[in-house]
Amino acid sequence: MPADWAPADRIRLIVPFAAGGGNDRAARLIAPGLGAALGQPVMVENHSGASGTLGAGIVARAAPDGTTLLVDGANQVTAPFLLRQAGLDYRDAFAPISRLVLTPLLLVLRAESRFDSLAALLDRARMQPGRFSYASSGNAVANHVAAALLASRAGVSVTHSPFRGGAPALQAILSGEADFGFAILAAALAPLRQGRLRALAISTAARSPVLPAVPTVAEQGFPGYDQSSWSGLFGPAGLSAAAIGALNAACREALGTAEMQRRLAASGAASILGTPEEFRAFLQRERAAMQVLVGTARIRAE
């Protein structure tokens, strides 16, 4: 860690969604190692609501001293186009520090469902426009975009049911409140193994070694389809270069151990560390691509 910066107090990691989702898992995974590297306790706080903008706003308004940080993902890319009334411009409200974790999404439904393939589900949805609903962690998040893109490419009309995080969305699928949805692989593993869920597809370009029998969306008639859920660490705009450098180094230390790599692999995830400059360039590329995607796939906030 650079000697010219250290946090003066405990660090708050703000997760703008309910506990149990991808960003929450990433925050809780990194918190102990981050605290050890920085010499301060790191506390994870969930502030869900308003499609992630409530928690994000806490960090945007915080003093840029490195003690209030945000663990966020796709909202940083999609919000400028889907959440324009949020009163928060994600493009200049935050200082990118480091990407953290990348995880596939699984298209899942209740084990009792009559649909045993993606084609069967989409065929029925095509015959009954608006009849079927999909759950997501909220507007403008990765699993909302993944489902909306699939629906657009398949030419089906399905109803979006946004929740306050990944765990509530998955519970809605398990209870039958929603017909299907995309869930992060790590969250879906336990109910899959318990026989409570059925997985019809994985969102990435290649199958996962954790669930090798689950085919990709791409190989089921949608070539080029490749969607993932990612998490990254952000500070408020105005955070010093020294603080950003120290926090980035701490992320590398926290996620770089062999034990952490093993834990990530077991859940189908991977660390995606890089420099702050690489992270900033990634966000710029993703926002440019998302602007096109939102228009062509007609993705809208519900």
Backbone hydrogen bonds, N-H to C=O, Kabsch-Sander energy under -0.5 kcal/mol:
donor,donor_aa,acceptor,acceptor_aa,energy
5,W,2,P,-1.1
11,I,41,P,-2.7
12,R,67,T,-3.2
13,L,11,I,-0.6
13,L,43,M,-3.4
14,I,12,R,-0.8
14,I,69,L,-3.4
15,V,13,L,-0.5
15,V,45,E,-3.2
18,A,164,R,-2.4
21,G,18,A,-1.0
25,R,21,G,-2.6
26,A,22,G,-2.2
27,A,23,N,-2.4
28,R,24,D,-2.5
29,L,25,R,-1.9
30,I,26,A,-2.1
31,A,27,A,-1.9
34,L,30,I,-2.6
35,G,31,A,-2.5
36,A,32,P,-2.2
37,A,33,G,-2.2
38,L,34,L,-2.0
39,G,35,G,-1.7
40,Q,35,G,-1.1
43,M,11,I,-2.9
45,E,13,L,-2.8
47,H,15,V,-2.8
47,H,45,E,-0.6
49,G,16,P,-0.6
52,G,49,G,-0.9
53,T,50,A,-1.9
54,L,49,G,-1.5
55,G,47,H,-0.7
56,A,52,G,-1.8
57,G,53,T,-2.0
58,I,54,L,-1.1
59,V,55,G,-1.2
60,A,56,A,-2.5
61,R,57,G,-1.8
62,A,59,V,-1.1
65,D,63,A,-2.3
69,L,12,R,-3.0
70,L,234,F,-3.0
71,V,14,I,-2.5
72,D,70,L,-0.6
72,D,232,G,-1.8
76,Q,73,G,-2.0
77,V,74,A,-1.9
78,T,74,A,-2.8
79,A,75,N,-2.2
81,F,78,T,-2.0
82,L,78,T,-2.1
83,L,79,A,-2.3
86,A,83,L,-1.7
90,Y,88,L,-1.0
92,D,89,D,-1.4
93,A,89,D,-1.2
94,F,90,Y,-0.5
95,A,235,G,-3.1
97,I,233,L,-2.5
98,S,233,L,-1.4
100,L,231,S,-3.0
101,V,231,S,-0.9
102,L,270,A,-2.8
103,T,229,S,-2.9
105,L,227,Q,-0.5
106,L,183,A,-3.4
107,L,201,A,-2.9
108,V,106,L,-0.8
108,V,181,G,-2.9
109,L,198,R,-2.0
111,A,196,R,-1.9
113,S,110,R,-1.8
116,D,114,R,-0.6
121,L,117,S,-1.9
122,L,118,L,-2.7
123,D,119,A,-2.5
124,R,120,A,-1.9
125,A,121,L,-2.3
126,R,122,L,-2.1
127,M,123,D,-1.4
128,Q,124,R,-1.4
130,G,157,S,-3.2
131,R,128,Q,-2.1
134,Y,159,T,-2.7
135,A,180,F,-2.2
136,S,161,S,-1.7
141,V,138,G,-1.1
145,V,141,V,-2.3
146,A,142,A,-2.6
147,A,143,N,-1.6
148,A,144,H,-2.6
149,L,145,V,-2.6
150,L,146,A,-1.9
151,A,147,A,-2.7
152,S,148,A,-2.2
153,R,149,L,-2.6
154,A,150,L,-2.5
155,G,151,A,-1.1
156,V,151,A,-2.3
158,V,156,V,-0.6
159,T,132,F,-2.9
161,S,134,Y,-2.9
163,F,136,S,-1.8
169,A,165,G,-1.7
170,L,166,G,-2.5
171,Q,167,A,-2.3
172,A,168,P,-1.8
173,I,169,A,-1.5
174,L,170,L,-2.4
175,S,171,Q,-2.3
176,G,172,A,-0.8
176,G,173,I,-0.6
177,E,172,A,-1.4
178,A,172,A,-1.8
179,D,133,S,-1.1
180,F,133,S,-1.5
181,G,108,V,-1.4
182,F,135,A,-0.6
183,A,106,L,-2.5
185,L,104,P,-2.0
187,A,184,I,-0.5
188,A,184,I,-1.7
189,L,185,L,-1.5
190,A,186,A,-0.5
192,L,188,A,-2.1
193,R,189,L,-2.6
194,Q,190,A,-1.8
195,G,192,L,-1.3
196,R,191,P,-2.8
197,L,191,P,-1.3
198,R,109,L,-2.7
200,L,107,L,-2.8
200,L,198,R,-0.5
201,A,107,L,-1.0
202,I,215,P,-1.7
203,S,105,L,-2.8
211,L,208,S,-0.6
214,V,211,L,-1.8
217,V,202,I,-2.1
220,Q,217,V,-1.5
221,G,218,A,-0.9
222,F,217,V,-0.9
222,F,218,A,-0.9
225,Y,222,F,-2.0
227,Q,203,S,-2.2
229,S,103,T,-2.8
231,S,101,V,-2.2
232,G,72,D,-2.7
233,L,98,S,-3.3
234,F,70,L,-2.7
235,G,95,A,-2.3
237,A,93,A,-1.8
239,L,236,P,-1.6
240,S,64,P,-0.5
244,I,240,S,-2.5
245,G,241,A,-2.5
246,A,242,A,-2.2
247,L,243,A,-2.7
248,N,244,I,-2.4
249,A,245,G,-2.1
250,A,246,A,-2.0
251,C,247,L,-2.0
252,R,248,N,-2.0
253,E,249,A,-2.1
254,A,250,A,-2.5
255,L,251,C,-2.5
256,G,252,R,-1.3
261,Q,257,T,-2.2
262,R,258,A,-2.1
263,R,259,E,-2.3
264,L,260,M,-2.5
265,A,261,Q,-2.4
266,A,262,R,-2.1
267,S,263,R,-0.9
267,S,264,L,-0.8
268,G,265,A,-1.6
269,A,264,L,-2.5
270,A,102,L,-1.8
272,I,100,L,-2.0
279,F,275,T,-2.2
280,R,276,P,-2.4
281,A,277,E,-2.2
282,F,278,E,-2.3
283,L,279,F,-2.3
284,Q,280,R,-1.9
285,R,281,A,-2.3
286,E,282,F,-2.7
287,R,283,L,-2.4
288,A,284,Q,-1.9
289,A,285,R,-2.3
290,M,286,E,-2.6
291,Q,287,R,-2.1
292,V,288,A,-1.2
293,L,289,A,-2.4
294,V,290,M,-3.1
295,G,291,Q,-1.1
296,T,292,V,-2.7
297,A,293,L,-2.9
299,I,294,V,-1.2
